[in-house]
């Protein structure tokens, strides 16, 4: 396949943008203050998380991306904005003085790459509709709309109602608290844990089918080591895609990779089935790396 001839889609991403911080170090002694290990930090790495990771995945594949979100007027917000610029992601971020930039800091032992602790900084109060009006003024025509909703206060009914009027397919990754905002979108992408919480059903396949019928949407269910299940609206049985057998080093951001790559391939003209297959390949590449890793188009197609 000639990659240079693939259509470059224009995709908008809205949702909860985050900064991921990885602090790598070595444990050399136990604290005299408490029986806990002391991590001597040797390296600090900043990466895009949440909707920012979705956007970064899309850009890595070759899409033209615009990101909407909210950050605080703080150091982490500036770091996040710098990363967006470095990744060529056009962004319209609302900056608020009384809000923390959502940040997840992971402390990792370099000897085993295991997360010993995660510290979160965030403000989750709901944005008022005045800010939604600001978003509307910057909104353009796009090939697809992606919502990455981590229930941190950015998405609300006014904004989702506006999106549904755009005559553009909407793809949603959300938590249980906000699922009722997304009836009649094109596709919902939960994982096994989320679909169980949303439907109170232990069988994730049955739950995903119920979810699709209830919200009148296609469902893309990510099932960790079991792969991905695609539930097409009004079809009785799902299409199942088994996960590639690769060493799993870190599942952080894998769901973002699935959603981004799936929407990218749909937007370039692939079918739902082929897009799911390629998104499954992308996820297997992402989890074989530490941290949020964004596979390239060449990597995915070579692994096809």
PENOR-V302253 format. One record per residue. N is the residue number from 1. RES is the residue in three letters. OMEGA is omega in whole degrees, 0 to 359 (999 if undefined). BURIAL is I if it has 9 or more other ideal C-beta (glycine too) atoms within 8 Angstrom, else O. D_LAST is the distance of its C-alpha to the last C-alpha in Angstrom with 1 decimal. Layout:
((N;RES;OMEGA;BURIAL;D_LAST) (N;RES;OMEGA;BURIAL;D_LAST))
//
This chain:
((1;UNK;177;O;11.4) (2;UNK;184;O;14.5) (3;UNK;183;I;13.9) (4;UNK;181;O;17.7) (5;UNK;179;O;18.2) (6;UNK;179;I;16.3) (7;UNK;177;O;19.1) (8;UNK;184;O;20.3) (9;UNK;174;I;21.2) (10;UNK;186;I;24.3) (11;UNK;176;I;23.9) (12;UNK;178;I;26.7) (13;UNK;177;I;26.5) (14;UNK;176;I;29.6) (15;UNK;187;I;30.4) (16;UNK;180;I;31.3) (17;UNK;185;I;30.4) (18;UNK;172;I;30.8) (19;UNK;175;I;31.2) (20;UNK;179;I;29.6) (21;UNK;176;I;31.7) (22;UNK;177;I;30.9) (23;UNK;182;I;33.9) (24;UNK;178;I;33.2) (25;UNK;178;I;36.2) (26;UNK;177;I;37.9) (27;UNK;184;I;40.3) (28;UNK;181;O;43.5) (29;UNK;178;O;46.1) (30;UNK;182;O;47.2) (31;UNK;175;I;48.9) (32;UNK;182;O;52.7) (33;UNK;181;O;52.7) (34;UNK;182;O;50.6) (35;UNK;179;O;48.7) (36;UNK;179;O;45.3) (37;UNK;175;O;43.3) (38;UNK;178;I;43.6) (39;UNK;176;I;40.4) (40;UNK;188;O;41.2) (41;UNK;180;I;38.7) (42;UNK;184;O;37.3) (43;UNK;177;O;34.6) (44;UNK;181;O;33.9) (45;UNK;178;O;30.7) (46;UNK;177;O;30.4) (47;UNK;179;I;27.2) (48;UNK;177;I;26.6) (49;UNK;179;I;26.5) (50;UNK;179;I;26.6) (51;UNK;176;I;26.2) (52;UNK;177;I;26.2) (53;UNK;175;I;22.9) (54;UNK;180;I;21.4) (55;UNK;180;I;22.8) (56;UNK;176;I;21.5) (57;UNK;181;I;17.9) (58;UNK;179;I;18.4) (59;UNK;180;I;20.1) (60;UNK;179;I;17.5) (61;UNK;178;I;15.0) (62;UNK;180;I;17.8) (63;UNK;171;I;19.9) (64;UNK;193;O;23.7) (65;UNK;169;I;24.9) (66;UNK;184;I;28.3) (67;UNK;173;I;29.1) (68;UNK;179;I;32.2) (69;UNK;180;I;33.7) (70;UNK;176;I;36.7) (71;UNK;175;I;37.7) (72;UNK;176;I;40.9) (73;UNK;187;O;43.3) (74;UNK;182;I;42.5) (75;UNK;182;O;40.9) (76;UNK;176;I;37.6) (77;UNK;178;I;37.5) (78;UNK;177;O;38.0) (79;UNK;180;I;35.3) (80;UNK;179;I;32.9) (81;UNK;178;I;34.0) (82;UNK;179;O;33.5) (83;UNK;178;I;29.9) (84;UNK;178;I;29.3) (85;UNK;180;O;31.0) (86;UNK;182;O;29.0) (87;UNK;179;I;25.7) (88;UNK;178;O;27.1) (89;UNK;174;I;27.2) (90;UNK;184;O;30.2) (91;UNK;171;I;32.0) (92;UNK;184;I;35.1) (93;UNK;175;I;36.1) (94;UNK;182;I;39.4) (95;UNK;184;I;41.3) (96;UNK;181;I;43.9) (97;UNK;184;O;46.5) (98;UNK;184;O;46.9) (99;UNK;174;I;43.3) (100;UNK;169;I;41.1) (101;UNK;181;I;37.7) (102;UNK;186;I;35.4) (103;UNK;175;I;34.5) (104;UNK;181;I;32.9) (105;UNK;179;I;33.9) (106;UNK;179;I;32.4) (107;UNK;188;I;34.4) (108;UNK;175;I;32.4) (109;UNK;184;I;33.7) (110;UNK;182;I;32.1) (111;UNK;182;O;32.7) (112;UNK;179;O;30.4) (113;UNK;179;I;28.6) (114;UNK;178;O;30.0) (115;UNK;180;O;31.3) (116;UNK;182;I;35.0) (117;UNK;171;O;35.9) (118;UNK;179;O;34.7) (119;UNK;182;O;37.2) (120;UNK;172;O;36.8) (121;UNK;183;I;38.8) (122;UNK;169;O;38.8) (123;UNK;187;I;40.9) (124;UNK;178;O;40.0) (125;UNK;184;O;42.8) (126;UNK;173;O;42.0) (127;UNK;177;I;42.1) (128;UNK;187;O;44.9) (129;UNK;177;O;44.3) (130;UNK;179;O;45.8) (131;UNK;176;I;42.7) (132;UNK;178;I;40.7) (133;UNK;177;O;42.9) (134;UNK;178;I;41.9) (135;UNK;182;I;38.2) (136;UNK;183;O;39.0) (137;UNK;181;O;40.7) (138;UNK;188;O;37.5) (139;UNK;181;O;35.2) (140;UNK;175;O;33.7) (141;UNK;181;O;31.5) (142;UNK;177;I;27.8) (143;UNK;180;O;24.8) (144;UNK;176;I;24.2) (145;UNK;176;I;26.1) (146;UNK;174;I;24.7) (147;UNK;177;I;27.2) (148;UNK;191;I;26.7) (149;UNK;179;I;29.9) (150;UNK;179;I;30.8) (151;UNK;178;I;34.4) (152;UNK;173;I;35.9) (153;UNK;183;I;38.1) (154;UNK;184;I;36.3) (155;UNK;175;I;35.4) (156;UNK;186;I;38.3) (157;UNK;179;O;39.3) (158;UNK;181;O;40.6) (159;UNK;180;I;37.4) (160;UNK;176;I;35.2) (161;UNK;176;O;37.7) (162;UNK;180;I;37.5) (163;UNK;182;I;33.7) (164;UNK;179;I;34.0) (165;UNK;187;O;36.3) (166;UNK;181;I;33.8) (167;UNK;179;O;32.3) (168;UNK;181;I;28.8) (169;UNK;182;O;26.1) (170;UNK;179;I;26.5) (171;UNK;191;I;23.8) (172;UNK;167;I;25.6) (173;UNK;186;I;25.1) (174;UNK;176;I;28.6) (175;UNK;183;I;30.9) (176;UNK;186;O;33.4) (177;UNK;185;O;36.3) (178;UNK;186;I;35.0) (179;UNK;183;I;33.1) (180;UNK;177;O;36.1) (181;UNK;196;I;35.5) (182;UNK;174;I;32.3) (183;UNK;177;O;33.4) (184;UNK;169;O;32.1) (185;UNK;183;I;29.2) (186;UNK;184;O;26.0) (187;UNK;174;I;23.9) (188;UNK;182;I;24.7) (189;UNK;175;I;22.3) (190;UNK;167;I;24.1) (191;UNK;185;I;23.2) (192;UNK;181;I;24.8) (193;UNK;183;O;27.9) (194;UNK;182;I;28.4) (195;UNK;175;I;28.2) (196;UNK;179;I;30.8) (197;UNK;184;O;33.0) (198;UNK;186;I;32.8) (199;UNK;184;I;33.7) (200;UNK;176;O;35.6) (201;UNK;181;I;33.5) (202;UNK;179;O;32.3) (203;UNK;185;O;29.6) (204;UNK;178;I;26.8) (205;UNK;176;I;25.4) (206;UNK;180;I;29.0) (207;UNK;180;I;29.5) (208;UNK;178;I;26.5) (209;UNK;177;I;27.8) (210;UNK;181;I;31.2) (211;UNK;180;I;30.0) (212;UNK;179;I;28.4) (213;UNK;183;O;31.6) (214;UNK;185;O;33.9) (215;UNK;177;I;32.4) (216;UNK;182;O;31.2) (217;UNK;167;I;27.6) (218;UNK;180;I;24.1) (219;UNK;174;I;22.9) (220;UNK;186;I;19.6) (221;UNK;175;I;20.4) (222;UNK;191;I;18.8) (223;UNK;180;I;19.9) (224;UNK;185;O;19.1) (225;UNK;179;O;18.2) (226;UNK;177;O;18.2) (227;UNK;185;I;15.2) (228;UNK;174;I;15.7) (229;UNK;178;I;18.0) (230;UNK;177;I;18.3) (231;UNK;178;I;21.9) (232;UNK;183;I;22.6) (233;UNK;177;O;26.3) (234;UNK;173;O;28.6) (235;UNK;190;O;26.2) (236;UNK;185;O;27.5) (237;UNK;180;O;24.5) (238;UNK;168;I;21.3) (239;UNK;184;I;17.7) (240;UNK;180;O;16.5) (241;UNK;183;I;13.1) (242;UNK;180;O;13.4) (243;UNK;175;I;12.7) (244;UNK;181;O;10.7) (245;UNK;176;O;13.6) (246;UNK;178;O;14.0) (247;UNK;179;O;17.4) (248;UNK;180;O;18.5) (249;UNK;183;O;20.8) (250;UNK;181;I;21.5) (251;UNK;181;O;20.6) (252;UNK;176;O;22.6) (253;UNK;183;I;21.0) (254;UNK;178;I;17.9) (255;UNK;177;I;19.2) (256;UNK;179;I;19.6) (257;UNK;179;I;16.1) (258;UNK;183;I;15.0) (259;UNK;182;I;17.7) (260;UNK;183;I;17.2) (261;UNK;178;I;13.5) (262;UNK;182;I;14.3) (263;UNK;178;I;17.3) (264;UNK;184;I;15.9) (265;UNK;174;I;13.4) (266;UNK;184;I;16.4) (267;UNK;176;I;18.6) (268;UNK;174;I;16.7) (269;UNK;178;O;17.1) (270;UNK;176;O;14.2) (271;UNK;176;O;15.4) (272;UNK;183;I;16.0) (273;UNK;181;O;13.7) (274;UNK;179;I;10.6) (275;UNK;178;I;11.6) (276;UNK;179;I;12.0) (277;UNK;181;I;8.6) (278;UNK;176;I;7.2) (279;UNK;177;I;10.4) (280;UNK;177;I;9.9) (281;UNK;180;I;7.1) (282;UNK;180;I;9.6) (283;UNK;181;I;12.4) (284;UNK;176;I;11.3) (285;UNK;184;I;11.4) (286;UNK;184;I;14.6) (287;UNK;178;I;16.4) (288;UNK;179;I;16.1) (289;UNK;178;I;18.4) (290;UNK;178;O;22.0) (291;UNK;178;I;23.0) (292;UNK;181;I;21.3) (293;UNK;181;I;18.3) (294;UNK;180;I;16.5) (295;UNK;175;I;12.9) (296;UNK;178;O;12.7) (297;UNK;180;I;10.7) (298;UNK;179;O;9.8) (299;UNK;182;I;8.7) (300;UNK;183;I;6.3) (301;UNK;176;I;4.9) (302;UNK;180;O;5.4) (303;UNK;183;I;3.8) (304;UNK;999;O;0.0))
//
